Amino acid sequence: MALPIEEFPVPQRSQRTVEQIPTPDPTTRDPLIPKVWQREQYIGIFILFISLIAAVGLFSRRFEYALLFALSLSVVLIIFFLSV
């Protein structure tokens, strides 16, 4: 059984170039990104993290110590690898 052989035409490339025009203000203010809330978000995340460790500590003291050890080791390794 012979399969039909059909050659497809090669698309022609355009010779035009695309120009990229940078914005006049590199720090364009986007109304959907609230930059003034960043500090409050970090405070909220810190409070949630501390409450998570406290809740885990109520149930298992060894797991709390393991969690704190893993967190402190992660912070030390992140600082080490960012500085190298």
C-alpha positions as protocol buffer text, in pm:
chain_id: "A"
residue {
  index: 1
  type: MET
  ca { x: 0 y: 0 z: 0 }
}
residue {
  index: 2
  type: ALA
  ca { x: 151 y: 327 z: -110 }
}
residue {
  index: 3
  type: LEU
  ca { x: 93 y: 637 z: 100 }
}
residue {
  index: 4
  type: PRO
  ca { x: 39 y: 966 z: -81 }
}
residue {
  index: 5
  type: ILE
  ca { x: 343 y: 1191 z: -66 }
}
residue {
  index: 6
  type: GLU
  ca { x: 263 y: 1559 z: -58 }
}
residue {
  index: 7
  type: GLU
  ca { x: 512 y: 1836 z: -12 }
}
residue {
  index: 8
  type: PHE
  ca { x: 395 y: 2139 z: 177 }
}
residue {
  index: 9
  type: PRO
  ca { x: 511 y: 2483 z: 68 }
}
residue {
  index: 10
  type: VAL
  ca { x: 765 y: 2650 z: 295 }
}
residue {
  index: 11
  type: PRO
  ca { x: 619 y: 2966 z: 449 }
}
residue {
  index: 12
  type: GLN
  ca { x: 795 y: 3284 z: 347 }
}
residue {
  index: 13
  type: ARG
  ca { x: 947 y: 3484 z: 629 }
}
residue {
  index: 14
  type: SER
  ca { x: 870 y: 3849 z: 655 }
}
residue {
  index: 15
  type: GLN
  ca { x: 1164 y: 4087 z: 631 }
}
residue {
  index: 16
  type: ARG
  ca { x: 1004 y: 4333 z: 872 }
}
residue {
  index: 17
  type: THR
  ca { x: 1149 y: 4372 z: 1219 }
}
residue {
  index: 18
  type: VAL
  ca { x: 961 y: 4427 z: 1539 }
}
residue {
  index: 19
  type: GLU
  ca { x: 1058 y: 4734 z: 1736 }
}
residue {
  index: 20
  type: GLN
  ca { x: 1033 y: 4731 z: 2111 }
}
residue {
  index: 21
  type: ILE
  ca { x: 954 y: 5068 z: 2259 }
}
residue {
  index: 22
  type: PRO
  ca { x: 1023 y: 5096 z: 2634 }
}
residue {
  index: 23
  type: THR
  ca { x: 772 y: 5268 z: 2854 }
}
residue {
  index: 24
  type: PRO
  ca { x: 856 y: 5628 z: 2941 }
}
residue {
  index: 25
  type: ASP
  ca { x: 837 y: 5555 z: 3315 }
}
residue {
  index: 26
  type: PRO
  ca { x: 1011 y: 5227 z: 3416 }
}
residue {
  index: 27
  type: THR
  ca { x: 830 y: 5228 z: 3751 }
}
residue {
  index: 28
  type: THR
  ca { x: 483 y: 5239 z: 3607 }
}
residue {
  index: 29
  type: ARG
  ca { x: 224 y: 5236 z: 3879 }
}
residue {
  index: 30
  type: ASP
  ca { x: -8 y: 4942 z: 3837 }
}
residue {
  index: 31
  type: PRO
  ca { x: -334 y: 4995 z: 4030 }
}
residue {
  index: 32
  type: LEU
  ca { x: -374 y: 4618 z: 4075 }
}
residue {
  index: 33
  type: ILE
  ca { x: -49 y: 4582 z: 4273 }
}
residue {
  index: 34
  type: PRO
  ca { x: -74 y: 4753 z: 4613 }
}
residue {
  index: 35
  type: LYS
  ca { x: 288 y: 4817 z: 4707 }
}
residue {
  index: 36
  type: VAL
  ca { x: 201 y: 5001 z: 5030 }
}
residue {
  index: 37
  type: TRP
  ca { x: 54 y: 4683 z: 5183 }
}
residue {
  index: 38
  type: GLN
  ca { x: 376 y: 4488 z: 5156 }
}
residue {
  index: 39
  type: ARG
  ca { x: 485 y: 4556 z: 5515 }
}
residue {
  index: 40
  type: GLU
  ca { x: 144 y: 4456 z: 5651 }
}
residue {
  index: 41
  type: GLN
  ca { x: 155 y: 4135 z: 5451 }
}
residue {
  index: 42
  type: TYR
  ca { x: 492 y: 4042 z: 5599 }
}
residue {
  index: 43
  type: ILE
  ca { x: 364 y: 4113 z: 5950 }
}
residue {
  index: 44
  type: GLY
  ca { x: 56 y: 3897 z: 5886 }
}
residue {
  index: 45
  type: ILE
  ca { x: 266 y: 3611 z: 5748 }
}
residue {
  index: 46
  type: PHE
  ca { x: 496 y: 3631 z: 6051 }
}
residue {
  index: 47
  type: ILE
  ca { x: 199 y: 3620 z: 6291 }
}
residue {
  index: 48
  type: LEU
  ca { x: 49 y: 3321 z: 6106 }
}
residue {
  index: 49
  type: PHE
  ca { x: 383 y: 3141 z: 6115 }
}
residue {
  index: 50
  type: ILE
  ca { x: 429 y: 3198 z: 6489 }
}
residue {
  index: 51
  type: SER
  ca { x: 73 y: 3079 z: 6557 }
}
residue {
  index: 52
  type: LEU
  ca { x: 137 y: 2767 z: 6346 }
}
residue {
  index: 53
  type: ILE
  ca { x: 447 y: 2683 z: 6549 }
}
residue {
  index: 54
  type: ALA
  ca { x: 256 y: 2744 z: 6873 }
}
residue {
  index: 55
  type: ALA
  ca { x: -32 y: 2521 z: 6760 }
}
residue {
  index: 56
  type: VAL
  ca { x: 207 y: 2243 z: 6660 }
}
residue {
  index: 57
  type: GLY
  ca { x: 392 y: 2285 z: 6990 }
}
residue {
  index: 58
  type: LEU
  ca { x: 73 y: 2217 z: 7184 }
}
residue {
  index: 59
  type: PHE
  ca { x: 43 y: 1873 z: 7027 }
}
residue {
  index: 60
  type: SER
  ca { x: 401 y: 1757 z: 6990 }
}
residue {
  index: 61
  type: ARG
  ca { x: 704 y: 1927 z: 7142 }
}
residue {
  index: 62
  type: ARG
  ca { x: 953 y: 1716 z: 6943 }
}
residue {
  index: 63
  type: PHE
  ca { x: 783 y: 1805 z: 6613 }
}
residue {
  index: 64
  type: GLU
  ca { x: 797 y: 2172 z: 6709 }
}
residue {
  index: 65
  type: TYR
  ca { x: 1172 y: 2145 z: 6771 }
}
residue {
  index: 66
  type: ALA
  ca { x: 1219 y: 1964 z: 6440 }
}
residue {
  index: 67
  type: LEU
  ca { x: 1018 y: 2234 z: 6260 }
}
residue {
  index: 68
  type: LEU
  ca { x: 1221 y: 2514 z: 6419 }
}
residue {
  index: 69
  type: PHE
  ca { x: 1547 y: 2335 z: 6340 }
}
residue {
  index: 70
  type: ALA
  ca { x: 1446 y: 2287 z: 5975 }
}
residue {
  index: 71
  type: LEU
  ca { x: 1342 y: 2651 z: 5947 }
}
residue {
  index: 72
  type: SER
  ca { x: 1665 y: 2783 z: 6100 }
}
residue {
  index: 73
  type: LEU
  ca { x: 1876 y: 2552 z: 5883 }
}
residue {
  index: 74
  type: SER
  ca { x: 1688 y: 2667 z: 5574 }
}
residue {
  index: 75
  type: VAL
  ca { x: 1746 y: 3033 z: 5659 }
}
residue {
  index: 76
  type: VAL
  ca { x: 2117 y: 2972 z: 5717 }
}
residue {
  index: 77
  type: LEU
  ca { x: 2151 y: 2784 z: 5387 }
}
residue {
  index: 78
  type: ILE
  ca { x: 1958 y: 3049 z: 5192 }
}
residue {
  index: 79
  type: ILE
  ca { x: 2181 y: 3323 z: 5333 }
}
residue {
  index: 80
  type: PHE
  ca { x: 2492 y: 3116 z: 5258 }
}
residue {
  index: 81
  type: PHE
  ca { x: 2397 y: 3041 z: 4897 }
}
residue {
  index: 82
  type: LEU
  ca { x: 2288 y: 3399 z: 4827 }
}
residue {
  index: 83
  type: SER
  ca { x: 2618 y: 3535 z: 4954 }
}
residue {
  index: 84
  type: VAL
  ca { x: 2838 y: 3290 z: 4758 }
}
